[in-house]
């Protein structure tokens, strides 16, 4: 009994203290709109060269995960992050996080 308790506590503590895993956990519910760039703010960032255009990001994703866009948003931060909901041709739903400044894919979840 005590061994089961210790193993469960160890497993929970490993999950709770892993900041890298926490960064890419799938968020449930609607986004906090105060942390999301408006379409005009996103357009300004692209025009000023601070962000990679969404069409370039989608082209990169399409090459790696053939499918189609379901939804997207641009979360403000340092760096700002494109959060892309994507449906692959084989029916998997992916959430892809991309650095808006560099275009680098930071994480893929789902599937």
HELIX and SHEET records of a PDB file:
HELIX    1   1 UNK A    2  UNK A   16  1                                  15    
HELIX    2   2 UNK A   19  UNK A   23  1                                   5    
HELIX    3   3 UNK A   33  UNK A   35  5                                   3    
HELIX    4   4 UNK A   39  UNK A   47  1                                   9    
HELIX    5   5 UNK A   54  UNK A   64  1                                  11    
SHEET    1   A 4 UNK A  67  UNK A  75  0                                        
SHEET    2   A 4 UNK A  81  UNK A  88 -1                                        
SHEET    3   A 4 UNK A  93  UNK A  99 -1                                        
SHEET    4   A 4 UNK A 105  UNK A 110 -1                                        
END                                                                             
